[in-house]
Amino acid sequence: MGQLEGKVAIVLGASAPGGSGWAIARRFAAEGAKLVVGARNESALQELAGLTGGMAVACDVANEAEVAALVAKTIDRFGKLDIAVNAAGLPMGGTIAASPIEDAHASMDVNYFGCVHFIRHSAAAMTDGGSIILFSSMAAPQPMEFVYSYACAKAATDCLVRYAAIEYGQRGIKVNSIQPGPIRSDMASGLWAVDGMEKAYTREIPLGRIGEPEDYADAALWLAGPSFVSGLNLPVSGGNHLTRMPTLAERPDMAGPDPTNAP
């Protein structure tokens, strides 16, 4: 019998076969959960729905009405909601001096306000307790160059987790986040394709390797279960949260002109 037998779970941000959301959905299904998978690209979700026996629903986490509809369709289909994972995110590079302010707004809309929408509607549907799991980033507690708007949105998410854990704890709902370190995924494939890039990162990771999507599925499964844990922003980084990220000067792709200079 699987660890999630009889549970109903939403996994949002699950359309990329090499991504954390995809790996989490596969793991939850293997552990017996009834599954609803969501992302903006519904056609890509159909393969995952077929593999997991779940239901695919198109959903942009930045659009509150679409998040509400995702949860409503889950209740209509399965009658309840026990676990809700939001792995959707918008990577955003740039500096305070040089980046258009619109980039910061876009990052907040997806990476922070999307989490607000997700918590609000998921928690409202959890009538007998539950577990809400968000995705943060090591960029939040560990300042990095050239990702200020992304990092600040994720830092806001970390704060949101703590407040939501207090607000919803009285209803038996746990709220936590996963803070991924460097990860091998479809989204990051271009980064690791740069010669010398993986070496630059792994020398700052005590366990000596880049994270895999399955590492985050392991963490999500633990948080989804009966653990007495809430309000935690959990580093899943191979120990990278104890060290640092490479500086721009140490990254092989930044060997040219200083990208932090404003025009």
C-alpha positions, -999 to 999 in steps of 0.1 A, spaced: 0 0 0 14 34 -10 21 62 14 -6 84 -3 -33 57 -8 -67 74 -8 -54 109 -9 -62 135 -36 -34 158 -48 -30 187 -71 4 193 -86 7 226 -105 36 233 -127 39 198 -140 42 200 -178 79 196 -183 91 159 -184 125 168 -169 110 191 -142 103 188 -105 66 191 -109 66 161 -133 87 140 -110 65 149 -80 33 139 -99 49 106 -109 60 99 -73 26 108 -58 8 86 -83 31 57 -76 23 61 -39 -14 58 -46 -26 94 -48 -55 104 -71 -40 132 -91 -49 165 -108 -20 180 -128 -20 217 -139 1 240 -160 -3 267 -187 5 241 -215 -24 217 -213 -13 197 -243 20 188 -225 0 178 -195 -20 151 -213 11 128 -215 15 131 -177 -22 126 -171 -20 94 -191 10 81 -172 -5 88 -138 -42 82 -144 -48 117 -134 -68 147 -147 -51 175 -167 -63 211 -162 -48 242 -179 -40 268 -153 -19 299 -151 -10 304 -114 -9 341 -119 -46 341 -128 -66 337 -96 -98 327 -114 -79 299 -131 -65 287 -98 -100 287 -83 -113 267 -113 -84 242 -109 -94 235 -73 -131 234 -81 -126 208 -109 -106 187 -84 -135 188 -59 -160 180 -87 -140 150 -98 -127 136 -65 -149 152 -38 -120 164 -17 -84 178 -16 -57 166 7 -24 177 -9 -16 207 -30 18 214 -46 27 245 -65 59 239 -85 51 266 -111 76 294 -114 90 321 -137 128 324 -138 139 360 -141 174 374 -144 186 410 -142 198 437 -118 180 464 -99 198 491 -120 193 477 -154 161 455 -154 127 469 -166 104 473 -136 79 452 -156 102 422 -151 98 426 -113 60 428 -116 59 397 -138 81 378 -113 59 388 -84 27 379 -102 38 343 -108 64 336 -81 46 353 -51 10 363 -59 5 329 -76 14 313 -43 -11 335 -25 -38 324 -50 -28 288 -46 -28 287 -8 -61 306 -5 -81 283 -28 -64 251 -19 -69 257 18 -105 266 14 -111 232 -2 -93 212 25 -121 203 49 -102 177 69 -67 191 72 -41 187 45 -6 197 32 2 227 10 37 227 -5 52 256 -24 85 259 -43 109 286 -31 146 289 -41 180 290 -25 182 324 -41 159 337 -14 181 331 17 214 331 -1 219 363 -22 230 358 -58 240 382 -85 217 390 -114 185 374 -101 171 401 -78 135 401 -89 132 363 -88 150 361 -55 129 388 -39 97 371 -50 109 338 -36 118 356 -3 83 369 -1 71 333 -6 92 322 23 75 348 45 41 338 32 48 301 42 53 312 78 22 333 80 0 307 62 13 280 86 0 300 115 -33 310 99 -43 276 86 -26 254 113 -57 256 135 -76 238 107 -50 210 105 -34 223 73 4 223 70 21 248 48 57 244 38 81 251 9 110 234 -8 140 256 -14 158 239 -44 195 243 -49 211 239 -83 190 213 -101 193 193 -133 160 200 -151 146 210 -185 144 246 -174 181 246 -165 194 224 -193 210 254 -211 229 263 -180 245 229 -175 253 227 -213 279 255 -208 313 239 -205 326 241 -169 293 253 -155 284 222 -135 319 221 -120 316 258 -109 284 249 -90 293 214 -76 324 227 -59 301 247 -37 278 217 -29 291 196 0 274 164 -14 292 170 -47 265 169 -73 237 188 -88 202 180 -76 178 158 -96 140 162 -99 136 130 -80 154 146 -50 126 172 -48 99 145 -53 114 127 -22 111 159 -2 76 166 -14 65 131 -4 78 136 31 61 170 35 28 156 21 28 128 47 19 129 84 51 147 94 47 171 124 62 199 103 47 232 92 60 267 84 93 252 71 112 265 41 132 233 35 166 235 17 170 206 -7 204 216 -19 230 189 -10 243 213 16 246 243 -7 226 264 17 256 262 40 281 276 14 274 299 -15 266 301 -52 293 309 -77 298 346 -84 293 359 -119 331 361 -123 333 324 -115 307 314 -141 319 303 -175 290 320 -193 298 354 -178 333 357 -190 325 387 -213 314 423 -204 300 428 -169 262 420 -173 254 440 -141 262 474 -157 233 496 -163 230 511 -198 
